[in-house]
C-alpha cells in the first residue's frame, strides 16, 4: 500500500473501450460483445475485494468519459454487480 494513497491497492483501471461501450448501454445485455469481458472482470473484483477485505474497490481510467457517459457507466456496472442492498454508514441494512 502506498502510504500517500490508502486506495492504491484497490484501484483498478478499466479498459477505455470497455468503459465507452458500457457507458453506451446503461441497461447491459449479456449478448453485447463487450459484456463477457467486463462482467468477468467485475465479478473477479467483487470476489476478491467485496466478499473479503477491504470490502470495496475503485475503478479508474474513466477520464475520457463525459459526465453523462460516466453516469451511464456507473449504472451499467451497478446493474452488472447485481442487486445492491441499501446500508447505513455502519454497513447495516436499511429498510427500503
Backbone bond lengths (Angstrom), bond angles and torsions (degrees), N, CA, C in turn:
res aa  C-N    CA-C-N  psi(-1)  N-CA   C-N-CA  omega(-1)  CA-C   N-CA-C  phi
1 X - - - 1.456 - - 1.518 108.81 -
2 X 1.293 116.37 136.04 1.455 122.91 175.11 1.523 107.24 -79.38
3 X 1.326 117.91 122.05 1.468 120.20 -176.07 1.516 112.42 -65.80
4 X 1.330 117.65 -18.50 1.465 120.65 177.36 1.523 112.05 -86.15
5 X 1.309 117.22 -14.67 1.460 122.28 -177.07 1.525 109.02 -137.71
6 X 1.330 117.62 96.60 1.465 119.65 -177.72 1.537 113.73 -65.09
7 X 1.328 117.52 -12.95 1.464 120.81 179.72 1.530 112.37 -97.43
8 X 1.326 117.89 3.99 1.467 120.85 -173.21 1.529 112.79 -58.10
9 X 1.302 118.58 -32.59 1.468 120.44 -177.50 1.522 112.98 -82.64
10 X 1.316 117.90 -8.69 1.467 120.18 -178.02 1.527 112.42 -120.99
11 X 1.322 117.99 7.19 1.467 121.07 175.47 1.524 108.72 -80.24
12 X 1.328 115.26 129.81 1.459 120.54 -177.70 1.524 108.56 -131.31
13 X 1.345 117.50 118.23 1.465 119.12 178.20 1.524 111.11 -72.51
14 X 1.321 115.35 140.57 1.458 122.08 177.06 1.521 107.72 -100.95
15 X 1.314 116.69 134.79 1.462 120.64 176.25 1.527 109.00 -55.38
16 X 1.327 119.12 128.21 1.470 121.36 -176.68 1.530 113.52 -57.15
17 X 1.329 116.90 -38.31 1.471 119.06 179.71 1.524 111.45 -67.47
18 X 1.339 116.75 -38.85 1.471 119.91 177.08 1.525 110.59 -65.59
19 X 1.328 116.43 -41.96 1.466 119.95 179.87 1.523 110.73 -62.95
20 X 1.314 117.00 -42.52 1.464 120.73 179.85 1.524 110.38 -65.42
21 X 1.322 117.14 -43.25 1.467 120.45 179.23 1.525 110.82 -63.03
22 X 1.332 117.35 -44.74 1.470 120.54 -179.64 1.518 111.20 -66.12
23 X 1.325 116.85 -33.44 1.468 119.28 -179.64 1.521 111.80 -69.57
24 X 1.327 116.58 -20.20 1.467 120.57 178.55 1.526 111.40 -87.11
25 X 1.335 117.00 -3.42 1.459 121.15 -176.69 1.518 110.22 -139.01
26 X 1.351 117.97 72.95 1.459 118.69 -178.57 1.530 114.14 -63.00
27 X 1.333 116.50 -13.61 1.467 120.83 174.17 1.529 106.71 -115.74
28 X 1.337 117.14 78.39 1.465 120.87 -169.61 1.519 113.61 -63.15
29 X 1.317 114.37 145.43 1.458 123.14 179.17 1.527 107.48 -118.04
30 X 1.327 117.72 126.68 1.470 120.09 -178.67 1.527 114.02 -57.23
31 X 1.324 118.12 -16.70 1.467 120.72 179.77 1.523 112.37 -82.21
32 X 1.328 117.77 -8.77 1.458 120.32 178.24 1.526 109.07 -70.87
33 X 1.320 116.83 141.54 1.460 121.71 -173.27 1.520 115.49 -57.91
34 X 1.302 117.98 -33.19 1.469 122.43 -177.07 1.526 112.27 -84.12
35 X 1.320 117.08 -18.07 1.464 121.76 -170.92 1.533 113.87 -58.13
36 X 1.346 119.36 -50.80 1.474 118.76 -175.70 1.533 113.59 -57.03
37 X 1.330 116.94 -41.16 1.468 119.53 -178.34 1.526 111.41 -67.23
38 X 1.323 116.71 -46.07 1.467 119.43 -179.80 1.526 110.86 -68.13
39 X 1.322 117.27 -38.76 1.469 121.45 178.62 1.531 110.20 -61.60
40 X 1.333 116.94 -46.76 1.467 120.57 -179.75 1.523 110.53 -62.54
41 X 1.320 116.80 -42.53 1.464 120.80 178.35 1.520 110.67 -62.48
42 X 1.312 116.25 -49.28 1.459 121.68 -177.80 1.530 111.50 -61.07
43 X 1.319 116.72 -46.35 1.461 119.28 -177.95 1.529 112.17 -70.47
44 X 1.329 117.41 -30.77 1.463 119.58 172.95 1.525 110.81 -63.90
45 X 1.330 116.17 -41.85 1.472 120.43 177.74 1.523 110.91 -65.43
46 X 1.320 116.26 -39.59 1.464 119.64 -179.81 1.527 110.75 -64.35
47 X 1.325 116.66 -43.34 1.476 119.28 178.04 1.528 110.85 -63.33
48 X 1.321 115.96 -42.79 1.461 120.57 -175.15 1.525 112.71 -75.25
49 X 1.328 117.81 -38.31 1.464 120.35 -171.68 1.527 115.49 -110.93
50 X 1.326 117.65 -26.12 1.470 119.03 -178.68 1.521 111.96 -96.39
51 X 1.325 116.23 -40.38 1.460 119.01 179.79 1.525 111.25 -73.38
52 X 1.307 116.63 -16.55 1.469 122.95 177.81 1.522 107.10 -127.59
53 X 1.289 116.26 -168.67 1.457 119.62 176.95 1.518 109.79 -79.60
54 X 1.285 120.07 147.73 1.450 127.82 14.37 1.529 114.53 -91.91
55 X 1.326 117.93 -3.64 1.459 119.57 179.15 1.516 113.71 93.95
56 X 1.333 117.09 10.38 1.463 121.11 178.47 1.523 109.24 -161.40
57 X 1.329 115.35 163.48 1.459 122.31 170.44 1.523 107.25 -150.08
58 X 1.323 115.58 162.19 1.463 121.66 -175.59 1.525 108.38 -123.01
59 X 1.322 116.48 120.17 1.459 120.67 176.74 1.527 108.43 -85.31
60 X 1.319 116.82 131.92 1.460 122.00 -177.90 1.524 110.40 -124.45
61 X 1.320 115.39 178.82 1.461 120.52 178.00 1.512 112.68 80.12
62 X 1.318 116.11 28.43 1.458 120.67 -176.85 1.529 112.36 -107.90
63 X 1.333 116.63 11.15 1.463 120.93 -174.92 1.524 113.40 -62.42
64 X 1.310 117.32 -22.98 1.466 120.19 -179.10 1.534 112.42 -76.67
65 X 1.320 117.92 -12.05 1.463 121.22 -179.48 1.524 110.46 -81.78
66 X 1.322 115.60 143.64 1.463 119.77 172.23 1.530 108.16 -71.01
67 X 1.306 116.39 170.82 1.467 119.12 179.20 1.524 110.67 -59.76
68 X 1.312 116.91 -42.26 1.473 121.19 179.37 1.528 110.74 -64.76
69 X 1.326 116.49 -43.87 1.461 120.26 178.54 1.525 110.83 -63.11
70 X 1.327 116.75 -39.31 1.465 120.34 179.26 1.522 110.63 -63.24
71 X 1.329 116.20 -40.94 1.473 119.11 177.14 1.525 110.39 -63.46
72 X 1.334 116.42 -46.21 1.463 120.09 -179.02 1.531 111.39 -65.06
73 X 1.334 117.36 -36.47 1.461 121.12 174.97 1.524 110.21 -60.93
74 X 1.316 116.40 -44.70 1.468 121.44 -179.99 1.518 111.15 -61.50
75 X 1.324 116.83 -42.15 1.464 120.68 177.82 1.527 110.07 -63.68
76 X 1.336 116.67 -45.76 1.471 120.23 -178.83 1.529 111.17 -61.23
77 X 1.325 117.04 -47.23 1.468 120.78 -178.96 1.527 110.48 -65.50
78 X 1.312 117.05 -38.83 1.471 120.18 177.92 1.519 110.52 -62.23
79 X 1.318 116.96 -41.88 1.469 120.09 178.84 1.519 111.17 -67.11
80 X 1.325 116.66 -36.67 1.462 120.13 178.45 1.528 110.81 -67.87
81 X 1.318 116.87 -27.65 1.470 121.06 -179.19 1.519 111.97 -73.02
82 X 1.309 117.21 -21.03 1.461 120.43 179.70 1.509 111.21 110.12
83 X 1.303 115.97 -164.79 1.454 121.54 -179.16 1.521 109.75 -74.36
84 X 1.297 115.07 124.49 1.450 119.99 179.07 1.518 109.18 -92.78
85 X 1.301 115.92 137.84 1.457 120.85 179.97 1.520 109.68 -100.82
86 X 1.318 117.63 127.46 1.467 118.23 177.53 1.521 109.99 -65.62
87 X 1.328 115.26 140.78 1.457 121.09 179.87 1.512 109.57 -137.66
88 X 1.313 114.45 154.83 1.460 117.98 173.88 1.534 108.64 -87.57
89 X 1.293 118.01 -176.69 1.452 122.70 -176.85 1.519 114.34 -63.39
90 X 1.322 118.21 -12.09 1.461 122.38 179.81 1.519 112.16 -102.93
91 X 1.356 116.59 4.85 1.457 120.43 179.04 1.507 114.64 82.75
92 X 1.332 116.72 10.22 1.469 120.22 177.88 1.532 108.71 -89.56
93 X 1.305 115.00 142.97 1.457 119.07 178.56 1.522 111.08 -65.17
94 X 1.294 114.05 141.23 1.462 121.65 179.49 1.527 108.26 -106.80
95 X 1.306 115.29 154.38 1.461 120.42 175.57 1.520 108.29 -67.76
96 X 1.326 115.99 140.16 1.465 119.53 178.29 1.496 111.21 -102.50
